[in-house]
């Protein structure tokens, strides 16, 4: 363990921990745009600059490992001037359309501008403009809002192992794009969307459906496979408008294309929402009480006539562990049979 002092607070962290991670773990705030605990340190945004005793210049907290006895100051008047200037420079090349931006209220750059009270900008000049729109079916890419933090590039390579995008060109002309600037054509997992700190990347299905106000968040489990990834459903007016995931859950916030974008079936017109019982050769809508009484009666009828072992139950990998537990418990205690199987063959 390493012992260091951050803002006069003495703390202990494991060897190899970065200064930024040490500060976060001890509720000490250091602003950053390019860092993510799930990715390798990058040091691109330069917002996490800190003063370390014995080093004559500010250093990036995300790429600096702690040493025993280190003394760190996360904020000084000089450091705050540097951070403010960095945010100003980013905003000087950024569209000022927060009123209609999909990420408003959940944008790290917007929060930093608010924190530093940046109403006007000292820097004037040419601003990058991209008129072409990407023709892919899922992800809206607005490169004018890109701050080149590199998060999308790194998650695509480090987590997905796909490397579908990278930073092309240099200097003012630098931009993130697929090879040869073609339309994005990848797995469409949406990891890049989930990790983007601005409105540069968003889901096309989410456009105009709602942002932060009056949005209800419901935690659930993905229904598509047996992995059981945790989901957060963003619900507006009793309709799911987008899906995200919590980085602190088992799947670390990562989702597959189905989990992130395949939720339209919830409100599909063909989805059954009412129990049906076949009467005179035709299905008729009935109440849940009537449907459950009908099923219970049929189970009892079979048990009396053929015995409980004439009934078997097939469970599903798409259910939660809790639901599968209740199912086998029902089969064994209510029905009285051990004939329980599972479709996934685990």
Residue, then its C-alpha position, 0 to 999 in steps of 0.5 A: x500500500x502507498x500512503x499519500x496526501x491529497x488536498x491535506x487528506x492522508x490516504x492509502x491506496x494500492x501500488x500502481x493506482x493513479x492519482x485520479x483513481x486515488x482521488x475518486x476513491x476518496x471523494x475528491x473531485x478532479x474534472x476529466x473528459x477523457x478518463x474512464x475507469x474501464x479504459x486505459x489511461x489516456x491523458x488527452x483532455x488535460x483537465x485533470x492537471x494537478x500539482x505534485x510537490x517536487x514536480x515543477x509543472x502540473x501533471x495529468x492525474x489520470x496517467x500519474x501513478x501514486x508514490x509513497x509520501x506523494x503530496x498532491x494539490x488538486x486545485x490552485x488558482x493556477x490550475x483552475x485557470x488552466x482548466x478554465x482555458x481548456x474548457x474555453x478552447x473546447x467550446x470555441x470549436x463546439x456548437x452552441x445548441x444545448x437547447x436542442x441537443x439530445x445530451x443536454x442535462x447529461x453532458x460533461x462538457x456542458x457541466x464544466x461550462x456551467x461550473x466555470x460560468x462560461x457565458x462568453x468565449x475569448x477565443x474566436x476563429x474558424x470552427x469545424x463544420x461537417x454537413x454530411x450525415x452518416x447513413x448507418x441505421x442506429x448511431x447518430x454521429x455529430x462530429x461538430x460536437x466531438x471533442x476528440x477525447x478518444x473514448x469511443x476509439x478506445x472502447x471500440x478497440x480495448x473492450x470490443x476488439x473491433x477498432x471500427x473507428x480511429x482518429x484521422x488527419x491531424x491538427x485542426x482537421x483531425x476527426x474520428x471516422x471509420x476507414x476512408x470516411x465511409x458510413x459507420x458499419x460495425x457491430x453497432x453495440x453502442x458502447x461508443x454512444x454510452x461512453x461519449x461525454x458530449x452529444x457527438x454520439x447518440x442513438x437515432x431511435x432516441x431523437x426527440x423522444x425525451x432527455x432528462x426531465x420527467x424521465x423515469x429510470x427503471x432497473x431490469x434485466x436484459x431479456x435477450x440471452x442468458x447473460x443477464x445484463x443489467x439494463x436501465x429503461x428510460x421511460x417517458x409517458x409509459x413508453x421506453x425511449x432508450x436503454x442504458x446500463x450502470x457501469x457499477x453492475x456486473x456487465x460494467x455498463x456494456x451492452x450488445x446491440x440487442x440489449x441497447x437498441x432492440x427494445x421496440x418490441x415492448x410497444x409492438x402492436x402484435x405483442x400480447x397484453x391480455x390473456x387469451x383462452x380458446x373458446x369454440x375454436x377461437x381465442x377470446x380475451x379474458x381476465x387474469x383471474x379467469x386465465x389463472x383459474x383455467x390453467x390451475x384447473x387443467x393442471x389439477x385435472x391432469x394430476x388426478x388422471x395421470x399423476x404429477x409426473x405427467x407434467x413437465x416444466x421448461x424454463x428459460x435462459x431469458x428469465x432472471x435467476x429469481x424467476x427461474x427459481x420461482x418456476x422450479x419451486x412451483x413445479x416441485x411444490x405446487x405441481x409435485x414433480x421434478x420434471x424441470x428442464x432448461x432450454x439453454x443446456x448450460 
